[in-house]
């Protein structure tokens, strides 16, 4: 066991875990930040997407020991009031059906728009490719990303 000091959503957290513990399990099981979902455990579905220094990463395969001093942002920290442009667009377009993948989808979309404020359809599809939606809401997801780009 080791103690890790993590910068999550602008706050400092400590976690006593083994170095190979995936960040996802630190967030969910040790710190109670359950907005980030477990989907596949092999970084193939995107449900566990968080930001590491602003970049979208899959927390299910990211060992906590590799995080260092990087700033981690989870869906809980994207916006204190739930008014991030992506979240507003998601509501306006009525994207979610079951909602399970939505935290990961939103985090990937927010990272895309942070680095590219006016993405093309192709750029949206490329950035969102690793996020699976079992309900098939891909058209609404793309529409919401476009709308969020206009709101930002």
KOLPAVO-207183 format. One record per residue: residue in one letter; residue number from 1; x, y, z of N, C-alpha, C in turn. Coordinates in pm, 1 decimal, always signed. Example, Ala and Ser with C-alpha at 12.3 -4.5 7.8 and 13.67 -1.06 7.14 Angstrom:
BEGIN
+------+------+----------+----------+----------+----------+----------+----------+----------+----------+----------+
: resn : resi :      n.u :      n.v :      n.w :     ca.u :     ca.v :     ca.w :      c.u :      c.v :      c.w :
+------+------+----------+----------+----------+----------+----------+----------+----------+----------+----------+
:    A :    1 :  +1319.0 :   -569.0 :   +780.0 :  +1230.0 :   -450.0 :   +780.0 :  +1320.0 :   -330.0 :   +780.0 :
:    S :    2 :  +1285.0 :   -225.0 :   +708.0 :  +1367.0 :   -106.0 :   +714.0 :  +1290.0 :     +3.0 :   +787.0 :
+------+------+----------+----------+----------+----------+----------+----------+----------+----------+----------+
***
This chain:
BEGIN
+------+------+----------+----------+----------+----------+----------+----------+----------+----------+----------+
: resn : resi :      n.u :      n.v :      n.w :     ca.u :     ca.v :     ca.w :      c.u :      c.v :      c.w :
+------+------+----------+----------+----------+----------+----------+----------+----------+----------+----------+
:    X :    1 :    +84.0 :   -118.4 :     +0.0 :     +0.0 :     +0.0 :     +0.0 :    +87.9 :   +124.0 :     +0.0 :
:    X :    2 :    +36.1 :   +225.9 :    -63.3 :   +103.0 :   +355.4 :    -65.6 :     -4.2 :   +462.5 :    -52.0 :
:    X :    3 :    +36.5 :   +578.9 :     -6.6 :    -56.5 :   +690.5 :     +3.7 :    -33.9 :   +782.9 :   -114.3 :
:    X :    4 :   -142.6 :   +810.8 :   -187.6 :   -136.4 :   +900.6 :   -302.9 :   -217.0 :  +1025.0 :   -271.5 :
:    X :    5 :   -156.7 :  +1139.7 :   -302.3 :   -225.3 :  +1267.0 :   -289.8 :   -268.0 :  +1306.8 :   -429.7 :
:    X :    6 :   -398.6 :  +1321.9 :   -447.9 :   -455.1 :  +1346.2 :   -580.2 :   -528.7 :  +1478.4 :   -585.5 :
:    X :    7 :   -511.8 :  +1550.1 :   -696.1 :   -582.2 :  +1675.1 :   -721.2 :   -702.4 :  +1641.1 :   -808.4 :
:    X :    8 :   -818.9 :  +1633.9 :   -747.1 :   -940.6 :  +1594.7 :   -818.2 :  -1043.4 :  +1705.3 :   -805.3 :
:    X :    9 :  -1088.1 :  +1754.8 :   -918.6 :  -1191.8 :  +1858.9 :   -922.0 :  -1154.8 :  +1979.9 :   -836.4 :
:    X :   10 :  -1025.9 :  +2011.4 :   -835.4 :   -979.2 :  +2128.7 :   -762.2 :   -961.8 :  +2107.8 :   -612.7 :
:    X :   11 :   -980.3 :  +1986.1 :   -566.9 :   -962.9 :  +1954.6 :   -424.8 :   -853.2 :  +1850.5 :   -408.9 :
:    X :   12 :   -796.0 :  +1843.4 :   -290.5 :   -692.9 :  +1745.4 :   -261.6 :   -754.5 :  +1626.8 :   -188.5 :
:    X :   13 :   -724.8 :  +1508.0 :   -238.6 :   -771.8 :  +1383.4 :   -177.7 :   -650.7 :  +1294.8 :   -150.0 :
:    X :   14 :   -662.3 :  +1210.8 :    -49.9 :   -559.3 :  +1111.2 :    -21.3 :   -622.7 :   +973.1 :    -32.6 :
:    X :   15 :   -546.2 :   +882.9 :    -91.8 :   -593.7 :   +745.2 :   -105.4 :   -481.0 :   +649.0 :    -70.6 :
:    X :   16 :   -510.2 :   +553.3 :    +15.4 :   -415.2 :   +448.3 :    +51.7 :   -451.6 :   +323.6 :    -28.8 :
:    X :   17 :   -378.1 :   +302.3 :   -137.3 :   -406.7 :   +191.4 :   -228.4 :   -276.1 :   +135.9 :   -283.9 :
:    X :   18 :   -283.9 :    +22.4 :   -348.8 :   -165.7 :    -32.5 :   -414.7 :   -137.5 :    +48.1 :   -541.7 :
:    X :   19 :    -12.2 :    +56.2 :   -582.9 :    +24.7 :   +139.3 :   -698.7 :    -45.9 :   +102.3 :   -828.4 :
:    X :   20 :    -84.0 :    -23.3 :   -844.8 :   -147.6 :    -64.6 :   -969.7 :   -300.4 :    -50.6 :   -968.4 :
:    X :   21 :   -355.7 :     +5.5 :   -861.0 :   -500.6 :    +24.9 :   -854.8 :   -543.1 :   +122.4 :   -963.5 :
:    X :   22 :   -639.2 :    +83.2 :  -1047.8 :   -686.2 :   +175.5 :  -1150.9 :   -749.5 :   +300.9 :  -1088.6 :
:    X :   23 :   -726.3 :   +413.0 :  -1152.3 :   -782.3 :   +539.3 :  -1105.5 :   -933.7 :   +529.3 :  -1086.9 :
:    X :   24 :  -1001.1 :   +457.8 :  -1175.6 :  -1146.3 :   +441.0 :  -1164.4 :  -1186.6 :   +390.9 :  -1026.5 :
:    X :   25 :  -1117.3 :   +288.7 :   -978.2 :  -1154.7 :   +230.0 :   -849.2 :  -1116.5 :   +321.0 :   -733.6 :
:    X :   26 :  -1011.1 :   +397.9 :   -749.4 :   -978.0 :   +496.5 :   -646.1 :  -1091.2 :   +598.5 :   -637.3 :
:    X :   27 :  -1133.7 :   +649.7 :   -753.5 :  -1241.3 :   +748.8 :   -756.3 :  -1369.4 :   +693.6 :   -694.4 :
:    X :   28 :  -1412.0 :   +577.9 :   -740.9 :  -1540.9 :   +522.3 :   -700.2 :  -1538.4 :   +460.4 :   -560.3 :
:    X :   29 :  -1446.2 :   +367.8 :   -539.2 :  -1449.4 :   +286.9 :   -417.0 :  -1381.6 :   +351.9 :   -297.2 :
:    X :   30 :  -1281.0 :   +432.7 :   -322.0 :  -1205.6 :   +490.4 :   -210.9 :  -1244.8 :   +634.5 :   -180.8 :
:    X :   31 :  -1291.3 :   +707.9 :   -283.8 :  -1322.4 :   +849.4 :   -262.3 :  -1470.5 :   +882.5 :   -277.3 :
:    X :   32 :  -1551.1 :   +786.5 :   -319.2 :  -1695.4 :   +807.8 :   -328.8 :  -1739.9 :   +893.9 :   -444.8 :
:    X :   33 :  -1654.5 :   +912.9 :   -544.1 :  -1690.6 :   +990.7 :   -663.7 :  -1742.9 :   +891.7 :   -767.8 :
:    X :   34 :  -1870.8 :   +863.8 :   -762.9 :  -1928.2 :   +754.0 :   -840.5 :  -1989.4 :   +797.5 :   -974.3 :
:    X :   35 :  -1970.8 :   +920.9 :  -1013.6 :  -2020.8 :   +965.3 :  -1143.7 :  -1949.7 :   +898.2 :  -1259.3 :
:    X :   36 :  -1823.5 :   +866.2 :  -1241.0 :  -1745.2 :   +795.0 :  -1342.0 :  -1785.2 :   +648.4 :  -1335.1 :
:    X :   37 :  -1823.9 :   +592.5 :  -1447.4 :  -1880.0 :   +457.0 :  -1450.0 :  -1779.4 :   +352.2 :  -1493.4 :
:    X :   38 :  -1801.1 :   +230.3 :  -1446.4 :  -1727.6 :   +114.0 :  -1494.0 :  -1808.5 :    +53.2 :  -1607.6 :
:    X :   39 :  -1741.3 :    +29.0 :  -1719.9 :  -1810.6 :    -32.5 :  -1831.6 :  -1748.9 :   -164.5 :  -1871.5 :
:    X :   40 :  -1620.5 :   -161.9 :  -1906.9 :  -1558.5 :   -282.4 :  -1962.3 :  -1429.6 :   -322.4 :  -1891.3 :
:    X :   41 :  -1358.4 :   -227.4 :  -1835.5 :  -1232.7 :   -257.0 :  -1767.7 :  -1112.4 :   -270.3 :  -1858.5 :
:    X :   42 :  -1131.7 :   -249.0 :  -1990.0 :  -1019.5 :   -261.5 :  -2085.0 :  -1008.3 :   -138.9 :  -2176.5 :
:    X :   43 :  -1067.8 :    -28.6 :  -2137.5 :  -1059.7 :    +98.7 :  -2211.5 :  -1122.7 :    +91.9 :  -2349.3 :
:    X :   44 :  -1222.2 :     +5.6 :  -2367.0 :  -1285.1 :     -9.8 :  -2497.9 :  -1420.0 :    +59.5 :  -2509.2 :
:    X :   45 :  -1479.1 :   +102.5 :  -2396.9 :  -1615.6 :   +156.8 :  -2405.2 :  -1626.3 :   +305.4 :  -2372.8 :
:    X :   46 :  -1533.4 :   +360.9 :  -2296.4 :  -1534.1 :   +503.6 :  -2266.2 :  -1618.8 :   +546.5 :  -2148.5 :
:    X :   47 :  -1690.6 :   +455.9 :  -2083.6 :  -1776.7 :   +493.8 :  -1971.0 :  -1697.1 :   +555.2 :  -1856.2 :
:    X :   48 :  -1570.6 :   +519.4 :  -1845.3 :  -1486.4 :   +563.5 :  -1733.4 :  -1403.1 :   +688.0 :  -1765.4 :
:    X :   49 :  -1436.6 :   +759.2 :  -1870.7 :  -1355.8 :   +873.2 :  -1915.0 :  -1355.3 :   +985.9 :  -1812.4 :
:    X :   50 :  -1235.2 :  +1032.7 :  -1781.2 :  -1211.8 :  +1151.1 :  -1698.3 :  -1106.5 :  +1234.8 :  -1770.1 :
:    X :   51 :  -1081.4 :  +1353.3 :  -1719.2 :   -974.6 :  +1437.0 :  -1774.8 :   -852.3 :  +1428.2 :  -1684.6 :
:    X :   52 :   -737.5 :  +1415.5 :  -1747.0 :   -608.7 :  +1420.3 :  -1677.8 :   -533.7 :  +1535.5 :  -1741.8 :
:    X :   53 :   -518.4 :  +1644.6 :  -1666.8 :   -461.7 :  +1768.7 :  -1719.7 :   -533.5 :  +1811.2 :  -1848.2 :
:    X :   54 :   -666.5 :  +1795.0 :  -1849.9 :   -748.6 :  +1840.4 :  -1961.6 :   -765.0 :  +1741.4 :  -2075.1 :
:    X :   55 :   -692.9 :  +1632.2 :  -2071.2 :   -702.7 :  +1531.1 :  -2176.8 :   -793.3 :  +1417.2 :  -2133.0 :
:    X :   56 :   -879.5 :  +1371.9 :  -2223.5 :   -968.0 :  +1260.1 :  -2193.5 :   -887.1 :  +1131.4 :  -2186.0 :
:    X :   57 :   -901.9 :  +1060.2 :  -2075.0 :   -833.1 :   +931.3 :  -2056.2 :   -933.0 :   +829.6 :  -2002.1 :
:    X :   58 :   -899.3 :   +704.1 :  -2017.6 :   -982.0 :   +595.7 :  -1964.0 :   -928.2 :   +558.3 :  -1826.7 :
:    X :   59 :  -1003.9 :   +589.3 :  -1724.5 :   -956.9 :   +569.7 :  -1587.5 :   -952.4 :   +423.6 :  -1545.2 :
:    X :   60 :  -1016.5 :   +334.3 :  -1621.0 :  -1016.4 :   +192.9 :  -1582.0 :   -881.6 :   +125.5 :  -1604.1 :
:    X :   61 :   -796.3 :   +184.8 :  -1688.3 :   -664.2 :   +125.2 :  -1712.2 :   -549.6 :   +216.6 :  -1667.9 :
:    X :   62 :   -581.6 :   +330.5 :  -1610.0 :   -480.5 :   +427.0 :  -1565.6 :   -441.5 :   +395.6 :  -1421.7 :
:    X :   63 :   -322.9 :   +339.7 :  -1398.0 :   -283.3 :   +311.5 :  -1259.2 :   -269.5 :   +442.2 :  -1180.8 :
:    X :   64 :   -316.4 :   +441.7 :  -1060.3 :   -309.4 :   +561.8 :   -977.8 :   -165.4 :   +608.5 :   -961.5 :
:    X :   65 :    -71.3 :   +517.4 :   -964.2 :    +69.6 :   +553.7 :   -946.2 :   +123.2 :   +637.7 :  -1062.2 :
:    X :   66 :    +55.8 :   +637.4 :  -1175.2 :   +102.1 :   +713.4 :  -1291.9 :    +45.9 :   +854.5 :  -1299.2 :
:    X :   67 :    -43.1 :   +888.0 :  -1209.7 :   -111.3 :  +1017.9 :  -1215.6 :    -20.4 :  +1132.2 :  -1171.7 :
:    X :   68 :    +59.6 :  +1109.0 :  -1070.2 :   +148.6 :  +1213.9 :  -1020.2 :    +71.5 :  +1335.7 :   -971.8 :
:    X :   69 :   +116.6 :  +1453.8 :  -1014.2 :    +54.0 :  +1579.4 :   -972.3 :    -49.2 :  +1630.1 :  -1071.9 :
:    X :   70 :    -85.4 :  +1549.9 :  -1169.9 :   -179.4 :  +1592.8 :  -1273.4 :   -315.5 :  +1626.7 :  -1212.8 :
:    X :   71 :   -381.8 :  +1722.4 :  -1274.3 :   -516.7 :  +1759.5 :  -1232.5 :   -616.1 :  +1661.9 :  -1294.8 :
:    X :   72 :   -698.3 :  +1602.1 :  -1209.3 :   -800.6 :  +1508.3 :  -1252.4 :   -934.7 :  +1579.5 :  -1245.0 :
:    X :   73 :  -1012.4 :  +1567.3 :  -1351.9 :  -1148.1 :  +1620.9 :  -1350.9 :  -1243.5 :  +1507.3 :  -1382.7 :
:    X :   74 :  -1341.0 :  +1489.0 :  -1295.2 :  -1444.7 :  +1388.8 :  -1316.8 :  -1572.3 :  +1461.0 :  -1358.9 :
:    X :   75 :  -1674.2 :  +1385.1 :  -1391.8 :  -1801.8 :  +1446.6 :  -1429.4 :  -1854.5 :  +1536.0 :  -1316.8 :
:    X :   76 :  -1826.6 :  +1499.4 :  -1191.8 :  -1871.7 :  +1582.9 :  -1079.7 :  -1803.4 :  +1718.6 :  -1079.4 :
:    X :   77 :  -1682.9 :  +1726.2 :  -1134.1 :  -1607.5 :  +1850.9 :  -1131.7 :  -1612.4 :  +1930.3 :  -1260.4 :
:    X :   78 :  -1682.4 :  +1878.9 :  -1361.0 :  -1688.4 :  +1950.8 :  -1488.8 :  -1753.3 :  +2087.0 :  -1470.1 :
:    X :   79 :  -1860.0 :  +2092.4 :  -1391.8 :  -1928.5 :  +2217.5 :  -1361.9 :  -2000.6 :  +2202.3 :  -1229.7 :
:    X :   80 :  -1976.1 :  +2293.6 :  -1139.9 :  -2036.9 :  +2287.4 :  -1007.0 :  -2189.2 :  +2288.2 :  -1013.5 :
:    X :   81 :  -2243.7 :  +2363.2 :  -1109.3 :  -2389.7 :  +2377.7 :  -1119.9 :  -2449.6 :  +2297.2 :  -1234.5 :
:    X :   82 :  -2368.4 :  +2216.7 :  -1300.8 :  -2419.1 :  +2139.4 :  -1413.8 :  -2448.9 :  +2224.7 :  -1535.6 :
:    X :   83 :  -2377.5 :  +2338.1 :  -1545.6 :  -2405.9 :  +2430.1 :  -1655.6 :  -2290.8 :  +2443.6 :  -1755.3 :
:    X :   84 :  -2207.7 :  +2341.9 :  -1762.1 :  -2104.9 :  +2339.4 :  -1866.1 :  -2177.6 :  +2337.1 :  -2000.5 :
:    X :   85 :  -2125.1 :  +2402.6 :  -2103.8 :  -2193.0 :  +2403.3 :  -2234.2 :  -2229.2 :  +2264.1 :  -2286.5 :
:    X :   86 :  -2145.2 :  +2166.0 :  -2261.5 :  -2176.9 :  +2030.5 :  -2307.2 :  -2295.8 :  +1975.2 :  -2229.0 :
:    X :   87 :  -2298.7 :  +1996.6 :  -2099.8 :  -2411.5 :  +1948.6 :  -2019.6 :  -2541.5 :  +2017.1 :  -2060.9 :
:    X :   88 :  -2534.7 :  +2146.5 :  -2086.6 :  -2654.2 :  +2219.4 :  -2130.9 :  -2703.7 :  +2168.5 :  -2266.0 :
:    X :   89 :  -2610.7 :  +2145.1 :  -2357.0 :  -2647.8 :  +2093.3 :  -2488.6 :  -2706.0 :  +1952.8 :  -2477.0 :
:    X :   90 :  -2649.3 :  +1870.7 :  -2389.2 :  -2700.2 :  +1734.4 :  -2369.3 :  -2846.2 :  +1738.9 :  -2326.5 :
:    X :   91 :  -2876.8 :  +1832.0 :  -2235.4 :  -3015.9 :  +1846.8 :  -2189.9 :  -3105.4 :  +1899.0 :  -2301.7 :
:    X :   92 :  -3058.0 :  +1999.6 :  -2372.2 :  -3138.9 :  +2061.9 :  -2477.3 :  -3171.4 :  +1963.9 :  -2590.4 :
:    X :   93 :  -3074.2 :  +1883.2 :  -2629.1 :  -3093.6 :  +1785.2 :  -2736.2 :  -3163.2 :  +1659.5 :  -2682.9 :
:    X :   94 :  -3166.4 :  +1642.2 :  -2550.5 :  -3224.8 :  +1524.5 :  -2486.3 :  -3151.3 :  +1397.8 :  -2528.8 :
:    X :   95 :  -3019.6 :  +1400.5 :  -2510.8 :  -2932.8 :  +1291.6 :  -2556.2 :  -2957.6 :  +1160.0 :  -2482.9 :
:    X :   96 :  -2956.7 :  +1156.9 :  -2349.4 :  -2955.3 :  +1026.9 :  -2282.2 :  -3083.0 :   +946.4 :  -2299.8 :
:    X :   97 :  -3064.0 :   +817.5 :  -2309.2 :  -3175.7 :   +724.7 :  -2297.6 :  -3156.4 :   +652.9 :  -2165.0 :
:    X :   98 :  -3072.1 :   +550.4 :  -2161.7 :  -3048.2 :   +484.1 :  -2033.1 :  -2954.9 :   +569.0 :  -1947.4 :
:    X :   99 :  -2865.4 :   +644.1 :  -2012.1 :  -2777.9 :   +736.5 :  -1941.7 :  -2646.7 :   +679.4 :  -1891.8 :
:    X :  100 :  -2627.8 :   +548.5 :  -1901.0 :  -2509.1 :   +488.1 :  -1840.0 :  -2378.6 :   +542.5 :  -1898.4 :
:    X :  101 :  -2372.3 :   +561.8 :  -2027.4 :  -2248.3 :   +605.4 :  -2092.1 :  -2229.6 :   +756.7 :  -2089.7 :
:    X :  102 :  -2328.9 :   +829.4 :  -2044.3 :  -2329.9 :   +973.7 :  -2064.5 :  -2217.4 :  +1049.7 :  -1996.0 :
:    X :  103 :  -2176.2 :  +1009.6 :  -1876.7 :  -2064.9 :  +1080.1 :  -1810.6 :  -1940.1 :  +1071.4 :  -1897.3 :
:    X :  104 :  -1910.2 :   +953.5 :  -1948.6 :  -1793.7 :   +935.8 :  -2035.1 :  -1808.1 :  +1011.5 :  -2166.0 :
:    X :  105 :  -1927.4 :  +1008.8 :  -2223.3 :  -1953.2 :  +1081.9 :  -2347.6 :  -1931.1 :  +1231.4 :  -2325.5 :
:    X :  106 :  -1987.4 :  +1283.9 :  -2219.2 :  -1976.4 :  +1427.5 :  -2188.1 :  -1830.9 :  +1466.1 :  -2164.0 :
:    X :  107 :  -1757.0 :  +1383.5 :  -2091.9 :  -1616.9 :  +1415.7 :  -2064.4 :  -1534.5 :  +1414.5 :  -2192.5 :
:    X :  108 :  -1559.7 :  +1320.4 :  -2282.2 :  -1488.1 :  +1318.2 :  -2410.8 :  -1523.2 :  +1440.1 :  -2494.1 :
:    X :  109 :  -1650.9 :  +1475.7 :  -2497.9 :  -1694.5 :  +1593.0 :  -2575.0 :  -1633.6 :  +1721.3 :  -2519.0 :
:    X :  110 :  -1630.6 :  +1733.9 :  -2387.3 :  -1574.1 :  +1854.3 :  -2324.9 :  -1424.9 :  +1867.1 :  -2355.9 :
:    X :  111 :  -1352.1 :  +1755.8 :  -2354.0 :  -1208.8 :  +1759.3 :  -2386.8 :  -1189.1 :  +1798.6 :  -2532.9 :
:    X :  112 :  -1272.3 :  +1745.6 :  -2621.1 :  -1264.6 :  +1782.9 :  -2762.8 :  -1284.5 :  +1932.5 :  -2780.0 :
:    X :  113 :  -1390.1 :  +1986.1 :  -2721.2 :  -1422.2 :  +2128.1 :  -2740.4 :  -1320.6 :  +2220.5 :  -2674.3 :
:    X :  114 :  -1251.6 :  +2170.7 :  -2574.1 :  -1147.2 :  +2252.0 :  -2511.3 :  -1030.1 :  +2272.7 :  -2607.2 :
:    X :  115 :   -999.8 :  +2170.0 :  -2687.5 :   -886.8 :  +2182.4 :  -2780.5 :   -929.7 :  +2223.7 :  -2921.4 :
:    X :  116 :  -1058.0 :  +2212.2 :  -2952.7 :  -1108.8 :  +2246.6 :  -3085.7 :  -1249.7 :  +2301.2 :  -3068.6 :
:    X :  117 :  -1263.1 :  +2432.5 :  -3069.7 :  -1392.0 :  +2494.9 :  -3039.2 :  -1494.2 :  +2486.7 :  -3152.6 :
:    X :  118 :  -1452.5 :  +2443.2 :  -3269.2 :  -1545.9 :  +2432.3 :  -3381.3 :  -1514.9 :  +2306.8 :  -3463.9 :
:    X :  119 :  -1536.6 :  +2189.9 :  -3405.2 :  -1499.8 :  +2066.9 :  -3475.5 :  -1595.9 :  +2032.8 :  -3589.5 :
:    X :  120 :  -1541.2 :  +1970.0 :  -3691.2 :  -1622.7 :  +1919.2 :  -3802.0 :  -1691.0 :  +1789.7 :  -3757.0 :
:    X :  121 :  -1785.3 :  +1743.0 :  -3837.0 :  -1850.5 :  +1615.0 :  -3806.3 :  -1746.8 :  +1503.9 :  -3795.0 :
:    X :  122 :  -1650.9 :  +1503.9 :  -3885.0 :  -1547.5 :  +1401.3 :  -3884.0 :  -1463.2 :  +1409.5 :  -3756.0 :
:    X :  123 :  -1428.7 :  +1530.3 :  -3713.4 :  -1350.3 :  +1547.0 :  -3590.7 :  -1430.2 :  +1504.0 :  -3467.8 :
:    X :  124 :  -1559.3 :  +1532.1 :  -3468.1 :  -1645.8 :  +1487.9 :  -3357.7 :  -1649.5 :  +1335.8 :  -3354.2 :
:    X :  125 :  -1674.1 :  +1275.7 :  -3468.7 :  -1682.4 :  +1129.1 :  -3474.1 :  -1550.8 :  +1065.0 :  -3431.9 :
:    X :  126 :  -1438.9 :  +1124.0 :  -3473.1 :  -1307.4 :  +1070.8 :  -3435.7 :  -1286.9 :  +1079.9 :  -3284.1 :
:    X :  127 :  -1320.1 :  +1194.5 :  -3225.8 :  -1299.4 :  +1214.9 :  -3082.2 :  -1392.0 :  +1127.4 :  -2997.8 :
:    X :  128 :  -1511.2 :  +1101.0 :  -3048.2 :  -1610.3 :  +1026.6 :  -2971.7 :  -1607.7 :   +876.2 :  -3001.8 :
:    X :  129 :  -1523.4 :   +834.7 :  -3096.1 :  -1521.1 :   +696.4 :  -3143.4 :  -1505.7 :   +593.6 :  -3031.7 :
:    X :  130 :  -1428.5 :   +622.1 :  -2932.6 :  -1404.9 :   +525.5 :  -2825.6 :  -1512.0 :   +520.7 :  -2719.5 :
:    X :  131 :  -1619.8 :   +595.6 :  -2737.7 :  -1729.8 :   +595.8 :  -2641.0 :  -1848.3 :   +521.4 :  -2700.2 :
:    X :  132 :  -1881.2 :   +409.3 :  -2639.3 :  -1992.4 :   +328.9 :  -2688.5 :  -2122.6 :   +367.6 :  -2620.4 :
:    X :  133 :  -2229.1 :   +368.1 :  -2699.1 :  -2363.2 :   +395.8 :  -2647.4 :  -2451.5 :   +278.6 :  -2688.4 :
:    X :  134 :  -2490.6 :   +200.5 :  -2591.7 :  -2573.3 :    +83.2 :  -2621.3 :  -2711.2 :   +121.8 :  -2672.2 :
:    X :  135 :  -2755.7 :   +241.4 :  -2641.0 :  -2886.9 :   +286.0 :  -2687.7 :  -2881.9 :   +340.3 :  -2830.2 :
:    X :  136 :  -2762.2 :   +365.7 :  -2881.2 :  -2748.1 :   +413.8 :  -3018.7 :  -2782.6 :   +560.3 :  -3037.0 :
:    X :  137 :  -2754.6 :   +642.9 :  -2939.0 :  -2788.2 :   +786.0 :  -2945.6 :  -2679.3 :   +868.2 :  -3015.7 :
:    X :  138 :  -2605.1 :   +807.6 :  -3103.9 :  -2489.8 :   +873.4 :  -3166.0 :  -2525.5 :  +1000.2 :  -3242.2 :
:    X :  139 :  -2637.5 :  +1002.6 :  -3311.8 :  -2675.9 :  +1123.2 :  -3385.8 :  -2704.9 :  +1238.1 :  -3289.4 :
:    X :  140 :  -2773.9 :  +1207.0 :  -3180.4 :  -2802.9 :  +1312.7 :  -3082.3 :  -2674.9 :  +1357.3 :  -3011.6 :
:    X :  141 :  -2583.5 :  +1264.5 :  -2988.1 :  -2455.6 :  +1300.9 :  -2926.7 :  -2381.6 :  +1398.9 :  -3017.5 :
:    X :  142 :  -2371.3 :  +1366.6 :  -3146.4 :  -2303.5 :  +1455.4 :  -3240.7 :  -2373.0 :  +1592.4 :  -3245.3 :
:    X :  143 :  -2505.6 :  +1592.5 :  -3249.7 :  -2581.0 :  +1718.8 :  -3250.6 :  -2556.0 :  +1800.1 :  -3124.9 :
:    X :  144 :  -2546.6 :  +1733.2 :  -3012.2 :  -2521.7 :  +1803.1 :  -2886.4 :  -2380.4 :  +1860.7 :  -2882.5 :
:    X :  145 :  -2284.1 :  +1790.8 :  -2936.0 :  -2147.1 :  +1844.2 :  -2940.1 :  -2144.8 :  +1970.0 :  -3027.2 :
:    X :  146 :  -2214.1 :  +1966.1 :  -3140.5 :  -2221.7 :  +2084.4 :  -3228.0 :  -2288.4 :  +2201.9 :  -3155.9 :
:    X :  147 :  -2397.3 :  +2173.9 :  -3085.8 :  -2466.2 :  +2279.1 :  -3012.1 :  -2378.4 :  +2334.3 :  -2902.0 :
:    X :  148 :  -2307.8 :  +2247.6 :  -2831.0 :  -2219.0 :  +2293.5 :  -2723.2 :  -2109.3 :  +2382.3 :  -2777.7 :
:    X :  149 :  -2060.7 :  +2353.1 :  -2898.1 :  -1957.1 :  +2435.2 :  -2959.5 :  -2007.8 :  +2577.6 :  -2980.9 :
:    X :  150 :  -2135.8 :  +2592.2 :  -3010.6 :  -2196.1 :  +2724.7 :  -3030.5 :  -2218.1 :  +2796.3 :  -2897.0 :
:    X :  151 :  -2238.6 :  +2721.5 :  -2790.5 :  -2265.5 :  +2779.6 :  -2658.0 :  -2136.1 :  +2825.1 :  -2590.0 :
:    X :  152 :  -2026.6 :  +2759.3 :  -2623.3 :  -1899.3 :  +2783.3 :  -2553.4 :  -1843.1 :  +2919.8 :  -2582.1 :
+------+------+----------+----------+----------+----------+----------+----------+----------+----------+----------+
***
